Amino acid sequence: MRTGVPLATLALAVAGCGASVTPGATTSSLRTSAVPQGTQTPGTASPTPSGTGTATAHTSPMATATTCTDRTLAGMTTAQRVGQLFMGGISAAKPDPAQLRILRENHVGSVMLTGRSSAGTAATRKIVDGFRGQADRVGGTQVGLLVATDQEGGKVQVLNGPGFSAMPSGVVQGGKSTTMLRAEAAIWAQQLKRAGVDLNLAPVADVVPASLGTRNIPIGSFQREYGNTPGTVTSHTGAFAAGFKQSGVMTTLKHFPGLGQVIGNTDTTANVVDSVTTSTSSSLDPFKAGIQAGSPFVMVSSATYNKIDPKHIAAFSPIVIGQLLRGQMGFKGVVISDDIGNAVAVRSFTPAQRALNFTSAGGDMILTVRPDVIPAMAQAIQTRMGQDASYRAKVDDSVRRILDAKHNAGLLECG
């Protein structure tokens, strides 16, 4: 969000779209993203750098993608690379020029539309086009801005108004046939695409046991779950994601390794613990199936899983991200955090510590609904990169995965 439309012009463009910002039903648990699905970056937590070279007419799609990615990465400054690691929250109804300035000055590569907007698809597209004009350029090529939002349905639907359907809750969606849900999801995705959104931070792949139900505050109390069994959640998250893929909008599986067995909401509560889920629990099946189907993004929760890694919250856990998600499940796409800018679950850590803990554990994209914490986070990452060559390589691997997702979404073209 660096060059292009001046902030003053952008502010004028969005001035008439007022509505107060309200954090989505559960800010962190509502977070997951979607970019058009496609080929994912090879590798695990520290994948081998992709090949370089010049693409030809006979080059495979994968070779073309990696060539474009590596060419772009090679032309980036350290600050630009670090900026790609962030997704900053901006009000969908009335963007704040001061927050937009923070994103631009820190080369932030992704934006999440937050709160609630009833402006409709056309007005939202106008706002998004203003964001896109400020995206960074590298070697004369614009590295497109990735625009995401929380459009699950029910109580978690950021974008509303003319052109947007009133999406039913996850519980209602889970009662539909998978054929019907896929068809409806394709329509919902078309609406987001018309509004300029590339990635949906959905579907919710958490399995809430019937015995817990609405006592599960982050998911069950908002009826965000597709069902109470791994089978139903697997089939319906798959149908939702397939419908979005059909319409060219990416999706995000969330909140790995699952928020179905907890009571507290990590957005509003510290020390949220799951003492049930193991690395072989059937509640992981929806994530496993979604990854096998090619999900480009997986969002990691900020709860602690005592039977997987009792020493770290999942977003800061090398075991959860590196061993379980990357290793055991073979996920090669972008690992995005739940909100670690404002969530109570991470408030005992400074913004710098949060950024370093997440990226060191193998995470790729930091989601923060508060742009004002990004400068401290970005500075901490840049400082560590200058001190530690292995950490710098880890950051470059993350940027490759993010750029590959952007390339597959049509946001990065090298000509």
Salt bridges, closest charged atoms under 4 A:
ASP70 OD1 - ARG400 NE 3.30
ASP129 OD1 - ARG125 NE 3.07
ASP136 OD1 - ARG2 NE 2.70
ASP136 OD2 - HIS107 ND1 2.78
ASP150 OD2 - ARG31 NH1 3.61
ASP150 OD1 - LYS254 NZ 3.17
GLU152 OE2 - ARG224 NH2 2.63
GLU152 OE2 - LYS254 NZ 2.67
GLU184 OE2 - LYS176 NZ 3.35
ASP198 OD2 - ARG132 NH2 2.89
ASP206 OD2 - HIS255 ND1 2.76
ASP285 OD1 - LYS288 NZ 3.93
ASP309 OD2 - HIS312 ND1 2.88
ASP364 OD2 - ARG326 NH2 2.58
ASP364 OD1 - ARG401 NH2 3.05
ASP372 OD2 - ARG370 NH2 2.58
ASP396 OD1 - ARG81 NH1 2.91
ASP397 OD1 - ARG400 NH1 3.07
